[in-house]
């Protein structure tokens, strides 16, 4: 479970409450990351612990996030991911560990004017509401830390829903990173 908590912090793919929105398909590795995304980032988690995040290229349009707490630099977790731009939003996708279904997560992110990396998670309650209204389809499941849903729509259908300005409140800010200062 400790590794999973690090992933939550690193990519902020899951809602911080432990709720999980997953998808059957990952984002295809067909688009390069936006300029400025790769590099070293720093933030503080909800418990006040300083943490670092290193985003690097590992192949053609494939990337890796390596996260670690500043106090424990040798305890690192690495997670491959892909990115895609739809409408005015950037998204990233990563595989969920097998104990949580082994599917994929999708989260939004932006590089703002303050040179911060802001990561947005999907609000589980909003996604459940969309399922109830039949805007999305899928099924619920239980994990140790809470509820989850597996969305069964195609990525085209998912992005048609996510890119609709009427659904902009489906994203909630999860974490804000600053560019890590260069050490001498």
C-alpha positions as CSV (number, residue, x, y, z in Angstrom):
1,X,0.0,0.0,0.0
2,X,2.9,2.4,0.7
3,X,4.0,2.3,-3.0
4,X,0.4,3.1,-4.0
5,X,0.3,6.1,-1.7
6,X,3.5,7.3,-3.4
7,X,1.9,7.0,-6.8
8,X,-1.1,9.0,-5.6
9,X,1.3,11.7,-4.5
10,X,3.5,11.5,-7.6
11,X,1.0,11.6,-10.3
12,X,-2.0,12.6,-8.4
13,X,-3.9,10.1,-10.5
14,X,-6.2,9.1,-7.8
15,X,-8.4,11.3,-5.8
16,X,-6.7,12.0,-2.5
17,X,-9.5,10.3,-0.6
18,X,-8.6,7.0,-2.1
19,X,-11.3,6.9,-4.7
20,X,-10.4,5.7,-8.1
21,X,-11.6,6.4,-11.7
22,X,-10.2,3.9,-14.2
23,X,-10.5,3.3,-17.9
24,X,-10.1,0.2,-20.1
25,X,-7.8,1.9,-22.5
26,X,-4.6,4.1,-22.0
27,X,-3.9,7.2,-23.9
28,X,-2.0,6.3,-27.0
29,X,1.7,7.2,-27.2
30,X,1.1,9.4,-30.2
31,X,1.8,12.9,-28.9
32,X,4.9,14.5,-27.4
33,X,4.7,16.1,-24.0
34,X,4.3,19.9,-23.9
35,X,7.5,21.9,-23.6
36,X,8.4,22.5,-20.0
37,X,6.8,19.3,-18.5
38,X,9.9,17.2,-18.3
39,X,12.4,17.9,-15.5
40,X,12.5,18.0,-11.7
41,X,9.6,19.2,-9.6
42,X,8.9,19.6,-5.9
43,X,5.9,19.9,-3.7
44,X,4.6,19.2,-0.2
45,X,2.1,16.5,0.4
46,X,-1.0,16.7,2.6
47,X,1.1,15.6,5.6
48,X,3.6,18.4,5.1
49,X,6.4,16.1,3.8
50,X,8.6,17.5,1.0
51,X,8.5,15.4,-2.1
52,X,10.2,15.3,-5.5
53,X,9.0,14.3,-8.9
54,X,11.2,13.7,-11.9
55,X,9.6,13.5,-15.3
56,X,11.7,12.0,-18.1
57,X,11.3,10.7,-21.7
58,X,11.8,6.9,-21.9
59,X,10.9,6.4,-25.6
60,X,8.9,7.9,-28.5
61,X,6.2,9.8,-26.8
62,X,6.5,7.7,-23.7
63,X,7.5,9.2,-20.3
64,X,8.2,8.2,-16.8
65,X,7.5,9.8,-13.4
66,X,9.9,9.0,-10.6
67,X,8.7,10.1,-7.2
68,X,10.4,10.2,-3.8
69,X,10.2,11.9,-0.5
70,X,13.1,14.4,0.1
71,X,13.8,12.6,3.4
72,X,14.1,9.2,1.7
73,X,15.8,9.9,-1.7
74,X,16.7,6.2,-2.3
75,X,13.1,5.0,-1.9
76,X,11.8,5.8,-5.4
77,X,8.8,4.6,-7.4
78,X,8.7,4.8,-11.2
79,X,5.6,4.9,-13.3
80,X,5.5,5.1,-17.1
81,X,2.8,7.4,-18.6
82,X,1.6,8.9,-21.9
83,X,0.2,12.3,-22.6
84,X,-2.4,13.7,-25.0
85,X,-4.0,17.1,-25.7
86,X,-7.7,17.3,-26.3
87,X,-9.4,20.6,-26.8
88,X,-7.6,23.1,-24.4
89,X,-6.6,20.4,-21.9
90,X,-3.6,18.2,-21.5
91,X,-4.1,14.7,-20.1
92,X,-1.8,11.9,-18.8
93,X,-2.5,8.2,-18.5
94,X,-0.8,5.5,-16.4
95,X,-1.4,1.9,-15.6
96,X,-3.0,1.1,-12.3
97,X,-1.3,-1.7,-10.2
98,X,-3.0,-5.1,-10.4
99,X,-4.3,-5.0,-6.9
100,X,-6.4,-2.0,-8.0
101,X,-7.7,-3.6,-11.2
102,X,-4.7,-3.1,-13.5
103,X,-6.6,-0.7,-15.8
104,X,-5.6,2.9,-16.6
105,X,-6.1,6.3,-15.0
106,X,-6.5,9.6,-16.8
107,X,-5.8,12.9,-15.1
108,X,-5.5,16.5,-16.4
109,X,-2.6,18.8,-16.0
110,X,-1.4,22.3,-16.9
111,X,1.8,24.3,-16.9
112,X,0.5,27.7,-15.6
113,X,1.9,31.2,-15.9
114,X,3.6,30.9,-12.6
115,X,5.7,28.0,-14.0
116,X,3.9,25.5,-11.8
117,X,2.7,22.0,-12.8
118,X,-0.9,21.7,-11.6
119,X,-2.5,18.2,-11.7
120,X,-6.2,17.6,-11.7
121,X,-8.0,14.4,-10.8
122,X,-11.4,13.3,-11.9
123,X,-14.1,13.7,-9.2
124,X,-15.5,10.3,-8.5
125,X,-18.9,11.6,-7.5
126,X,-19.2,13.7,-10.8
127,X,-18.2,10.6,-12.8
128,X,-20.8,8.5,-11.0
129,X,-23.4,11.2,-11.7
130,X,-22.4,11.0,-15.4
131,X,-22.9,7.3,-15.3
132,X,-26.3,7.7,-13.7
133,X,-27.2,10.1,-16.5
134,X,-25.8,7.6,-19.1
135,X,-23.3,10.2,-20.3
136,X,-20.7,7.6,-19.4
137,X,-21.0,3.8,-18.8
138,X,-19.1,1.6,-16.5
139,X,-19.2,-0.3,-13.3
140,X,-18.3,0.3,-9.7
141,X,-15.8,-1.6,-7.6
142,X,-14.3,-1.6,-4.1
143,X,-10.7,-1.1,-3.1
144,X,-9.2,-1.1,0.4
145,X,-9.2,2.7,0.6
146,X,-12.6,3.4,-0.9
147,X,-14.7,3.2,-4.0
148,X,-13.7,3.0,-7.7
149,X,-15.3,3.0,-11.1
150,X,-14.2,1.4,-14.3
151,X,-15.4,3.4,-17.3
152,X,-16.1,1.2,-20.3
153,X,-16.6,3.9,-23.0
154,X,-14.1,4.3,-25.8
155,X,-11.5,7.1,-25.4
156,X,-13.3,9.1,-28.1
157,X,-16.5,9.0,-26.0
158,X,-14.6,9.8,-22.8
159,X,-13.0,12.8,-24.3
160,X,-16.2,14.0,-25.9
161,X,-17.5,14.1,-22.3
162,X,-14.4,15.6,-20.7
163,X,-13.8,18.2,-23.3
164,X,-17.4,19.5,-23.0
165,X,-17.2,22.9,-21.2
166,X,-20.4,22.0,-19.3
167,X,-18.3,19.2,-17.6
168,X,-15.4,21.4,-16.5
169,X,-16.3,20.8,-12.8
170,X,-15.4,17.1,-13.2
171,X,-11.8,18.0,-12.5
172,X,-10.5,18.9,-9.0
173,X,-7.0,20.2,-8.3
174,X,-5.0,17.5,-6.6
175,X,-1.4,18.9,-6.3
176,X,0.7,21.8,-7.4
177,X,4.4,21.4,-8.1
178,X,7.1,24.0,-8.5
179,X,10.2,23.6,-10.7
180,X,12.9,22.2,-8.4
181,X,15.7,24.7,-7.9
182,X,19.0,23.6,-9.4
183,X,21.6,22.5,-7.0
184,X,25.2,23.5,-7.2
